[in-house]
């Protein structure tokens, strides 16, 4: 993998980490401030948080492999 590709992947990992953090903050706000009344929102926000974290983990794993090889 070229240096440019590594830098691009690193930027992607950072972007996905930020998005995962934003989703985690939404979930935290729901739990801390709006439950139990807002319970219908829980599945959607939880799923979005899960998907964002998975996307980050997959990209980060690719970056770690690229850095080692």
PyMOL Python script that loads the backbone (N, CA, C, O; Angstrom):
from pymol import cmd

cmd.read_pdbstr("""\
ATOM      1  N   UNK A   1       0.856  -1.183   0.000  1.00  0.00           N
ATOM      2  CA  UNK A   1       0.000   0.000   0.000  1.00  0.00           C
ATOM      3  C   UNK A   1       0.894   1.236   0.000  1.00  0.00           C
ATOM      4  O   UNK A   1       1.856   1.322   0.763  1.00  0.00           O
ATOM      5  N   UNK A   2       0.567   2.175  -0.855  1.00  0.00           N
ATOM      6  CA  UNK A   2       1.375   3.390  -0.965  1.00  0.00           C
ATOM      7  C   UNK A   2       1.143   4.303   0.242  1.00  0.00           C
ATOM      8  O   UNK A   2       0.185   4.143   0.997  1.00  0.00           O
ATOM      9  N   UNK A   3       2.048   5.254   0.391  1.00  0.00           N
ATOM     10  CA  UNK A   3       1.903   6.232   1.478  1.00  0.00           C
ATOM     11  C   UNK A   3       0.616   7.031   1.342  1.00  0.00           C
ATOM     12  O   UNK A   3      -0.044   7.333   2.337  1.00  0.00           O
ATOM     13  N   UNK A   4       0.261   7.373   0.106  1.00  0.00           N
ATOM     14  CA  UNK A   4      -0.986   8.120  -0.123  1.00  0.00           C
ATOM     15  C   UNK A   4      -2.199   7.287   0.287  1.00  0.00           C
ATOM     16  O   UNK A   4      -3.137   7.803   0.894  1.00  0.00           O
ATOM     17  N   UNK A   5      -2.175   6.014  -0.042  1.00  0.00           N
ATOM     18  CA  UNK A   5      -3.280   5.126   0.340  1.00  0.00           C
ATOM     19  C   UNK A   5      -3.363   4.965   1.850  1.00  0.00           C
ATOM     20  O   UNK A   5      -4.455   4.935   2.416  1.00  0.00           O
ATOM     21  N   UNK A   6      -2.206   4.860   2.503  1.00  0.00           N
ATOM     22  CA  UNK A   6      -2.186   4.771   3.970  1.00  0.00           C
ATOM     23  C   UNK A   6      -2.750   6.030   4.603  1.00  0.00           C
ATOM     24  O   UNK A   6      -3.535   5.958   5.548  1.00  0.00           O
ATOM     25  N   UNK A   7      -2.353   7.168   4.090  1.00  0.00           N
ATOM     26  CA  UNK A   7      -2.870   8.436   4.632  1.00  0.00           C
ATOM     27  C   UNK A   7      -4.380   8.534   4.435  1.00  0.00           C
ATOM     28  O   UNK A   7      -5.100   8.987   5.325  1.00  0.00           O
ATOM     29  N   UNK A   8      -4.855   8.111   3.268  1.00  0.00           N
ATOM     30  CA  UNK A   8      -6.295   8.149   3.000  1.00  0.00           C
ATOM     31  C   UNK A   8      -7.042   7.206   3.941  1.00  0.00           C
ATOM     32  O   UNK A   8      -8.094   7.564   4.472  1.00  0.00           O
ATOM     33  N   UNK A   9      -6.512   6.022   4.146  1.00  0.00           N
ATOM     34  CA  UNK A   9      -7.145   5.068   5.060  1.00  0.00           C
ATOM     35  C   UNK A   9      -7.126   5.603   6.486  1.00  0.00           C
ATOM     36  O   UNK A   9      -8.101   5.446   7.222  1.00  0.00           O
ATOM     37  N   UNK A  10      -6.026   6.230   6.879  1.00  0.00           N
ATOM     38  CA  UNK A  10      -5.950   6.826   8.214  1.00  0.00           C
ATOM     39  C   UNK A  10      -7.001   7.920   8.375  1.00  0.00           C
ATOM     40  O   UNK A  10      -7.641   8.013   9.422  1.00  0.00           O
ATOM     41  N   UNK A  11      -7.183   8.745   7.352  1.00  0.00           N
ATOM     42  CA  UNK A  11      -8.228   9.791   7.401  1.00  0.00           C
ATOM     43  C   UNK A  11      -9.620   9.158   7.516  1.00  0.00           C
ATOM     44  O   UNK A  11     -10.479   9.642   8.253  1.00  0.00           O
ATOM     45  N   UNK A  12      -9.820   8.071   6.774  1.00  0.00           N
ATOM     46  CA  UNK A  12     -11.110   7.386   6.821  1.00  0.00           C
ATOM     47  C   UNK A  12     -11.372   6.818   8.220  1.00  0.00           C
ATOM     48  O   UNK A  12     -12.487   6.915   8.731  1.00  0.00           O
ATOM     49  N   UNK A  13     -10.353   6.231   8.831  1.00  0.00           N
ATOM     50  CA  UNK A  13     -10.500   5.690  10.182  1.00  0.00           C
ATOM     51  C   UNK A  13     -10.849   6.805  11.158  1.00  0.00           C
ATOM     52  O   UNK A  13     -11.726   6.638  12.005  1.00  0.00           O
ATOM     53  N   UNK A  14     -10.178   7.924  11.046  1.00  0.00           N
ATOM     54  CA  UNK A  14     -10.462   9.063  11.936  1.00  0.00           C
ATOM     55  C   UNK A  14     -11.885   9.584  11.730  1.00  0.00           C
ATOM     56  O   UNK A  14     -12.574   9.919  12.693  1.00  0.00           O
ATOM     57  N   UNK A  15     -12.319   9.652  10.465  1.00  0.00           N
ATOM     58  CA  UNK A  15     -13.681  10.118  10.169  1.00  0.00           C
ATOM     59  C   UNK A  15     -14.711   9.159  10.758  1.00  0.00           C
ATOM     60  O   UNK A  15     -15.690   9.584  11.370  1.00  0.00           O
ATOM     61  N   UNK A  16     -14.481   7.870  10.566  1.00  0.00           N
ATOM     62  CA  UNK A  16     -15.421   6.870  11.090  1.00  0.00           C
ATOM     63  C   UNK A  16     -15.432   6.861  12.613  1.00  0.00           C
ATOM     64  O   UNK A  16     -16.475   6.630  13.224  1.00  0.00           O
ATOM     65  N   UNK A  17     -14.280   7.109  13.228  1.00  0.00           N
ATOM     66  CA  UNK A  17     -14.232   7.183  14.697  1.00  0.00           C
ATOM     67  C   UNK A  17     -15.055   8.372  15.195  1.00  0.00           C
ATOM     68  O   UNK A  17     -15.763   8.275  16.197  1.00  0.00           O
ATOM     69  N   UNK A  18     -14.953   9.487  14.484  1.00  0.00           N
ATOM     70  CA  UNK A  18     -15.736  10.666  14.862  1.00  0.00           C
ATOM     71  C   UNK A  18     -17.232  10.381  14.735  1.00  0.00           C
ATOM     72  O   UNK A  18     -18.017  10.736  15.615  1.00  0.00           O
ATOM     73  N   UNK A  19     -17.619   9.737  13.632  1.00  0.00           N
ATOM     74  CA  UNK A  19     -19.034   9.408  13.429  1.00  0.00           C
ATOM     75  C   UNK A  19     -19.530   8.426  14.493  1.00  0.00           C
ATOM     76  O   UNK A  19     -20.650   8.558  14.987  1.00  0.00           O
ATOM     77  N   UNK A  20     -18.705   7.451  14.843  1.00  0.00           N
ATOM     78  CA  UNK A  20     -19.085   6.503  15.898  1.00  0.00           C
ATOM     79  C   UNK A  20     -19.243   7.230  17.230  1.00  0.00           C
ATOM     80  O   UNK A  20     -20.161   6.939  17.997  1.00  0.00           O
ATOM     81  N   UNK A  21     -18.360   8.162  17.497  1.00  0.00           N
ATOM     82  CA  UNK A  21     -18.460   8.953  18.725  1.00  0.00           C
ATOM     83  C   UNK A  21     -19.727   9.795  18.765  1.00  0.00           C
ATOM     84  O   UNK A  21     -20.358   9.936  19.812  1.00  0.00           O
ATOM     85  N   UNK A  22     -20.091  10.350  17.619  1.00  0.00           N
ATOM     86  CA  UNK A  22     -21.326  11.135  17.548  1.00  0.00           C
ATOM     87  C   UNK A  22     -22.544  10.249  17.812  1.00  0.00           C
ATOM     88  O   UNK A  22     -23.467  10.657  18.517  1.00  0.00           O
ATOM     89  N   UNK A  23     -22.550   9.053  17.253  1.00  0.00           N
ATOM     90  CA  UNK A  23     -23.659   8.134  17.492  1.00  0.00           C
ATOM     91  C   UNK A  23     -23.692   7.703  18.958  1.00  0.00           C
ATOM     92  O   UNK A  23     -24.763   7.609  19.558  1.00  0.00           O
ATOM     93  N   UNK A  24     -22.530   7.445  19.524  1.00  0.00           N
ATOM     94  CA  UNK A  24     -22.471   7.064  20.936  1.00  0.00           C
ATOM     95  C   UNK A  24     -23.003   8.193  21.817  1.00  0.00           C
ATOM     96  O   UNK A  24     -23.665   7.938  22.823  1.00  0.00           O
ATOM     97  N   UNK A  25     -22.719   9.426  21.445  1.00  0.00           N
ATOM     98  CA  UNK A  25     -23.226  10.576  22.204  1.00  0.00           C
ATOM     99  C   UNK A  25     -24.750  10.647  22.111  1.00  0.00           C
ATOM    100  O   UNK A  25     -25.421  10.955  23.096  1.00  0.00           O
ATOM    101  N   UNK A  26     -25.295  10.362  20.925  1.00  0.00           N
ATOM    102  CA  UNK A  26     -26.766  10.343  20.777  1.00  0.00           C
ATOM    103  C   UNK A  26     -27.374   9.283  21.682  1.00  0.00           C
ATOM    104  O   UNK A  26     -28.379   9.525  22.351  1.00  0.00           O
ATOM    105  N   UNK A  27     -26.756   8.109  21.698  1.00  0.00           N
ATOM    106  CA  UNK A  27     -27.256   7.025  22.547  1.00  0.00           C
ATOM    107  C   UNK A  27     -27.145   7.406  24.021  1.00  0.00           C
ATOM    108  O   UNK A  27     -28.061   7.156  24.805  1.00  0.00           O
ATOM    109  N   UNK A  28     -26.033   8.003  24.386  1.00  0.00           N
ATOM    110  CA  UNK A  28     -25.841   8.444  25.771  1.00  0.00           C
ATOM    111  C   UNK A  28     -26.899   9.464  26.168  1.00  0.00           C
ATOM    112  O   UNK A  28     -27.481   9.371  27.249  1.00  0.00           O
ATOM    113  N   UNK A  29     -27.144  10.429  25.304  1.00  0.00           N
ATOM    114  CA  UNK A  29     -28.160  11.446  25.601  1.00  0.00           C
ATOM    115  C   UNK A  29     -29.538  10.815  25.775  1.00  0.00           C
ATOM    116  O   UNK A  29     -30.299  11.197  26.664  1.00  0.00           O
ATOM    117  N   UNK A  30     -29.846   9.858  24.927  1.00  0.00           N
ATOM    118  CA  UNK A  30     -31.131   9.177  25.045  1.00  0.00           C
ATOM    119  C   UNK A  30     -31.244   8.481  26.396  1.00  0.00           C
ATOM    120  O   UNK A  30     -32.254   8.612  27.088  1.00  0.00           O
ATOM    121  N   UNK A  31     -30.216   7.752  26.761  1.00  0.00           N
ATOM    122  CA  UNK A  31     -30.245   6.991  28.016  1.00  0.00           C
ATOM    123  C   UNK A  31     -30.276   7.918  29.220  1.00  0.00           C
ATOM    124  O   UNK A  31     -31.050   7.708  30.154  1.00  0.00           O
ATOM    125  N   UNK A  32     -29.440   8.933  29.198  1.00  0.00           N
ATOM    126  CA  UNK A  32     -29.310   9.809  30.362  1.00  0.00           C
ATOM    127  C   UNK A  32     -30.455  10.797  30.527  1.00  0.00           C
ATOM    128  O   UNK A  32     -30.809  11.154  31.650  1.00  0.00           O
ATOM    129  N   UNK A  33     -31.038  11.242  29.414  1.00  0.00           N
ATOM    130  CA  UNK A  33     -31.962  12.363  29.515  1.00  0.00           C
ATOM    131  C   UNK A  33     -33.401  12.060  29.126  1.00  0.00           C
ATOM    132  O   UNK A  33     -34.316  12.751  29.572  1.00  0.00           O
ATOM    133  N   UNK A  34     -33.620  11.029  28.294  1.00  0.00           N
ATOM    134  CA  UNK A  34     -34.964  10.892  27.749  1.00  0.00           C
ATOM    135  C   UNK A  34     -35.636   9.555  28.012  1.00  0.00           C
ATOM    136  O   UNK A  34     -36.825   9.405  27.730  1.00  0.00           O
ATOM    137  N   UNK A  35     -34.912   8.583  28.541  1.00  0.00           N
ATOM    138  CA  UNK A  35     -35.571   7.320  28.875  1.00  0.00           C
ATOM    139  C   UNK A  35     -36.243   7.457  30.229  1.00  0.00           C
ATOM    140  O   UNK A  35     -35.738   8.218  31.054  1.00  0.00           O
ATOM    141  N   UNK A  36     -37.292   6.808  30.507  1.00  0.00           N
ATOM    142  CA  UNK A  36     -37.937   5.777  29.715  1.00  0.00           C
ATOM    143  C   UNK A  36     -38.939   6.303  28.692  1.00  0.00           C
ATOM    144  O   UNK A  36     -39.429   5.530  27.869  1.00  0.00           O
ATOM    145  N   UNK A  37     -39.253   7.581  28.721  1.00  0.00           N
ATOM    146  CA  UNK A  37     -40.306   8.106  27.841  1.00  0.00           C
ATOM    147  C   UNK A  37     -39.976   7.928  26.358  1.00  0.00           C
ATOM    148  O   UNK A  37     -40.880   7.696  25.555  1.00  0.00           O
ATOM    149  N   UNK A  38     -38.717   8.030  25.985  1.00  0.00           N
ATOM    150  CA  UNK A  38     -38.334   7.960  24.571  1.00  0.00           C
ATOM    151  C   UNK A  38     -37.914   6.554  24.158  1.00  0.00           C
ATOM    152  O   UNK A  38     -37.151   6.391  23.205  1.00  0.00           O
ATOM    153  N   UNK A  39     -38.400   5.547  24.859  1.00  0.00           N
ATOM    154  CA  UNK A  39     -37.980   4.170  24.582  1.00  0.00           C
ATOM    155  C   UNK A  39     -38.183   3.745  23.133  1.00  0.00           C
ATOM    156  O   UNK A  39     -37.411   2.912  22.657  1.00  0.00           O
ATOM    157  N   UNK A  40     -39.184   4.269  22.386  1.00  0.00           N
ATOM    158  CA  UNK A  40     -39.324   3.838  20.994  1.00  0.00           C
ATOM    159  C   UNK A  40     -38.112   4.191  20.106  1.00  0.00           C
ATOM    160  O   UNK A  40     -37.902   3.566  19.067  1.00  0.00           O
ATOM    161  N   UNK A  41     -37.336   5.175  20.513  1.00  0.00           N
ATOM    162  CA  UNK A  41     -36.159   5.577  19.743  1.00  0.00           C
ATOM    163  C   UNK A  41     -34.955   4.667  19.980  1.00  0.00           C
ATOM    164  O   UNK A  41     -33.990   4.704  19.217  1.00  0.00           O
ATOM    165  N   UNK A  42     -35.005   3.874  21.006  1.00  0.00           N
ATOM    166  CA  UNK A  42     -33.857   3.068  21.409  1.00  0.00           C
ATOM    167  C   UNK A  42     -33.363   2.121  20.319  1.00  0.00           C
ATOM    168  O   UNK A  42     -32.157   2.089  20.076  1.00  0.00           O
ATOM    169  N   UNK A  43     -34.212   1.351  19.652  1.00  0.00           N
ATOM    170  CA  UNK A  43     -33.690   0.439  18.620  1.00  0.00           C
ATOM    171  C   UNK A  43     -32.975   1.158  17.472  1.00  0.00           C
ATOM    172  O   UNK A  43     -31.910   0.722  17.035  1.00  0.00           O
ATOM    173  N   UNK A  44     -33.552   2.245  16.990  1.00  0.00           N
ATOM    174  CA  UNK A  44     -32.954   2.961  15.861  1.00  0.00           C
ATOM    175  C   UNK A  44     -31.595   3.552  16.231  1.00  0.00           C
ATOM    176  O   UNK A  44     -30.624   3.395  15.491  1.00  0.00           O
ATOM    177  N   UNK A  45     -31.528   4.226  17.369  1.00  0.00           N
ATOM    178  CA  UNK A  45     -30.276   4.859  17.770  1.00  0.00           C
ATOM    179  C   UNK A  45     -29.237   3.798  18.137  1.00  0.00           C
ATOM    180  O   UNK A  45     -28.054   3.957  17.834  1.00  0.00           O
ATOM    181  N   UNK A  46     -29.668   2.733  18.778  1.00  0.00           N
ATOM    182  CA  UNK A  46     -28.740   1.650  19.114  1.00  0.00           C
ATOM    183  C   UNK A  46     -28.172   1.008  17.850  1.00  0.00           C
ATOM    184  O   UNK A  46     -26.969   0.757  17.769  1.00  0.00           O
ATOM    185  N   UNK A  47     -29.020   0.743  16.873  1.00  0.00           N
ATOM    186  CA  UNK A  47     -28.571   0.136  15.618  1.00  0.00           C
ATOM    187  C   UNK A  47     -27.603   1.048  14.883  1.00  0.00           C
ATOM    188  O   UNK A  47     -26.588   0.584  14.364  1.00  0.00           O
ATOM    189  N   UNK A  48     -27.903   2.331  14.834  1.00  0.00           N
ATOM    190  CA  UNK A  48     -27.017   3.285  14.158  1.00  0.00           C
ATOM    191  C   UNK A  48     -25.663   3.344  14.859  1.00  0.00           C
ATOM    192  O   UNK A  48     -24.624   3.444  14.205  1.00  0.00           O
ATOM    193  N   UNK A  49     -25.676   3.281  16.188  1.00  0.00           N
ATOM    194  CA  UNK A  49     -24.429   3.295  16.947  1.00  0.00           C
ATOM    195  C   UNK A  49     -23.633   2.030  16.674  1.00  0.00           C
ATOM    196  O   UNK A  49     -22.421   2.088  16.467  1.00  0.00           O
ATOM    197  N   UNK A  50     -24.305   0.894  16.672  1.00  0.00           N
ATOM    198  CA  UNK A  50     -23.648  -0.378  16.386  1.00  0.00           C
ATOM    199  C   UNK A  50     -23.007  -0.357  15.002  1.00  0.00           C
ATOM    200  O   UNK A  50     -21.847  -0.741  14.857  1.00  0.00           O
ATOM    201  N   UNK A  51     -23.733   0.078  13.998  1.00  0.00           N
ATOM    202  CA  UNK A  51     -23.202   0.107  12.634  1.00  0.00           C
ATOM    203  C   UNK A  51     -22.023   1.066  12.502  1.00  0.00           C
ATOM    204  O   UNK A  51     -21.052   0.762  11.809  1.00  0.00           O
ATOM    205  N   UNK A  52     -22.099   2.201  13.150  1.00  0.00           N
ATOM    206  CA  UNK A  52     -20.995   3.167  13.101  1.00  0.00           C
ATOM    207  C   UNK A  52     -19.750   2.594  13.763  1.00  0.00           C
ATOM    208  O   UNK A  52     -18.642   2.762  13.253  1.00  0.00           O
ATOM    209  N   UNK A  53     -19.923   1.929  14.880  1.00  0.00           N
ATOM    210  CA  UNK A  53     -18.779   1.322  15.574  1.00  0.00           C
ATOM    211  C   UNK A  53     -18.188   0.172  14.763  1.00  0.00           C
ATOM    212  O   UNK A  53     -16.968   0.007  14.719  1.00  0.00           O
ATOM    213  N   UNK A  54     -19.035  -0.616  14.127  1.00  0.00           N
ATOM    214  CA  UNK A  54     -18.550  -1.703  13.286  1.00  0.00           C
ATOM    215  C   UNK A  54     -17.765  -1.162  12.095  1.00  0.00           C
ATOM    216  O   UNK A  54     -16.715  -1.704  11.752  1.00  0.00           O
ATOM    217  N   UNK A  55     -18.256  -0.112  11.468  1.00  0.00           N
ATOM    218  CA  UNK A  55     -17.561   0.486  10.324  1.00  0.00           C
ATOM    219  C   UNK A  55     -16.184   0.977  10.744  1.00  0.00           C
ATOM    220  O   UNK A  55     -15.201   0.768  10.033  1.00  0.00           O
ATOM    221  N   UNK A  56     -16.116   1.630  11.900  1.00  0.00           N
ATOM    222  CA  UNK A  56     -14.823   2.097  12.401  1.00  0.00           C
ATOM    223  C   UNK A  56     -13.899   0.913  12.675  1.00  0.00           C
ATOM    224  O   UNK A  56     -12.733   0.938  12.282  1.00  0.00           O
ATOM    225  N   UNK A  57     -14.406  -0.121  13.344  1.00  0.00           N
ATOM    226  CA  UNK A  57     -13.576  -1.273  13.697  1.00  0.00           C
ATOM    227  C   UNK A  57     -13.023  -1.966  12.454  1.00  0.00           C
ATOM    228  O   UNK A  57     -11.862  -2.374  12.437  1.00  0.00           O
ATOM    229  N   UNK A  58     -13.833  -2.098  11.430  1.00  0.00           N
ATOM    230  CA  UNK A  58     -13.384  -2.738  10.193  1.00  0.00           C
ATOM    231  C   UNK A  58     -12.311  -1.905   9.498  1.00  0.00           C
ATOM    232  O   UNK A  58     -11.299  -2.444   9.049  1.00  0.00           O
ATOM    233  N   UNK A  59     -12.525  -0.606   9.408  1.00  0.00           N
ATOM    234  CA  UNK A  59     -11.533   0.266   8.780  1.00  0.00           C
ATOM    235  C   UNK A  59     -10.250   0.300   9.595  1.00  0.00           C
ATOM    236  O   UNK A  59      -9.154   0.294   9.034  1.00  0.00           O
ATOM    237  N   UNK A  60     -10.380   0.334  10.905  1.00  0.00           N
ATOM    238  CA  UNK A  60      -9.211   0.355  11.767  1.00  0.00           C
ATOM    239  C   UNK A  60      -8.421  -0.949  11.641  1.00  0.00           C
ATOM    240  O   UNK A  60      -7.191  -0.929  11.655  1.00  0.00           O
ATOM    241  N   UNK A  61      -9.110  -2.065  11.520  1.00  0.00           N
ATOM    242  CA  UNK A  61      -8.438  -3.349  11.341  1.00  0.00           C
ATOM    243  C   UNK A  61      -7.652  -3.355  10.017  1.00  0.00           C
ATOM    244  O   UNK A  61      -6.521  -3.839   9.970  1.00  0.00           O
ATOM    245  N   UNK A  62      -8.252  -2.820   8.950  1.00  0.00           N
ATOM    246  CA  UNK A  62      -7.554  -2.731   7.665  1.00  0.00           C
ATOM    247  C   UNK A  62      -6.313  -1.854   7.788  1.00  0.00           C
ATOM    248  O   UNK A  62      -5.264  -2.171   7.227  1.00  0.00           O
ATOM    249  N   UNK A  63      -6.434  -0.754   8.521  1.00  0.00           N
ATOM    250  CA  UNK A  63      -5.294   0.141   8.714  1.00  0.00           C
ATOM    251  C   UNK A  63      -4.190  -0.566   9.480  1.00  0.00           C
ATOM    252  O   UNK A  63      -3.022  -0.464   9.106  1.00  0.00           O
ATOM    253  N   UNK A  64      -4.532  -1.272  10.533  1.00  0.00           N
ATOM    254  CA  UNK A  64      -3.520  -1.971  11.332  1.00  0.00           C
ATOM    255  C   UNK A  64      -2.784  -3.008  10.506  1.00  0.00           C
ATOM    256  O   UNK A  64      -1.566  -3.143  10.618  1.00  0.00           O
ATOM    257  N   UNK A  65      -3.514  -3.744   9.676  1.00  0.00           N
ATOM    258  CA  UNK A  65      -2.885  -4.731   8.798  1.00  0.00           C
ATOM    259  C   UNK A  65      -1.949  -4.032   7.811  1.00  0.00           C
ATOM    260  O   UNK A  65      -0.830  -4.491   7.579  1.00  0.00           O
ATOM    261  N   UNK A  66      -2.403  -2.938   7.241  1.00  0.00           N
ATOM    262  CA  UNK A  66      -1.589  -2.195   6.271  1.00  0.00           C
ATOM    263  C   UNK A  66      -0.319  -1.637   6.913  1.00  0.00           C
ATOM    264  O   UNK A  66       0.739  -1.614   6.285  1.00  0.00           O
ATOM    265  N   UNK A  67      -0.426  -1.194   8.143  1.00  0.00           N
ATOM    266  CA  UNK A  67       0.735  -0.650   8.837  1.00  0.00           C
ATOM    267  C   UNK A  67       1.770  -1.725   9.157  1.00  0.00           C
ATOM    268  O   UNK A  67       2.970  -1.451   9.176  1.00  0.00           O
ATOM    269  N   UNK A  68       1.310  -2.927   9.402  1.00  0.00           N
ATOM    270  CA  UNK A  68       2.236  -4.031   9.719  1.00  0.00           C
ATOM    271  C   UNK A  68       2.921  -4.581   8.477  1.00  0.00           C
ATOM    272  O   UNK A  68       4.060  -5.045   8.532  1.00  0.00           O
ATOM    273  N   UNK A  69       2.202  -4.522   7.346  1.00  0.00           N
ATOM    274  CA  UNK A  69       2.734  -5.151   6.136  1.00  0.00           C
ATOM    275  C   UNK A  69       3.337  -4.170   5.245  1.00  0.00           C
ATOM    276  O   UNK A  69       3.835  -4.528   4.178  1.00  0.00           O
TER     277      UNK A  69
END
""", "prot")
cmd.dss("prot")
cmd.show_as("cartoon", "prot")
cmd.util.cbc("prot")
cmd.orient("prot")
